[in-house]
């Protein structure tokens, strides 16, 4: 069974999750929802980290357009998704393994449908891509920095992930600037 991480915003998408629980609606057991204050506050590195830790798919569920409680969240979530999808492509993570969608407040049925469709509808593609990724992860020993020739493939891209994390800008809407990752300086 595929492991799916679902990042939900604290407002509309999470209220859909709560409503689904209240109505005793079921979604696949391999789905793990994680509540964040706003999808617009996520960092591409956090989304990619889920893949690095073994997730077969990541679904981002936020407030529908023009219903964000922070006003900027939807636009920033779309920008985050575009950045993350581009990085995932560079890292060899299939596009079927990452999706952004919206759930209206209190829409438990919509939450369950979107999560189930992502987990089950694309399950074959997600599982196949995830197995290739796990094989690559095993082939490269990140701690020792060595390459296992028996398990390896010529398309290994995961070792560059640490360098990508260090170079990604962090968005901070509170101060209105982009700050370079850990230890970096600020710039406009």
Secondary structure, DSSP 8 states (H G I E B T S, - for coil): ---EEEEEETTHHHHHHHHHHHTT----TTEEEEEES-GGG--HHHHHHHHHTT-SEEEEEE--TT--TTSSHHHHHHHHHHHHHHHHHHTT--GGGEEEEE--TT-HHHHHHHHHIIIIITHHHHHHHHHHHHHHHHHEETTTTEE-TTT--TT--GGGHHHHHHH-EEEETTTTEEEETTT--EE-
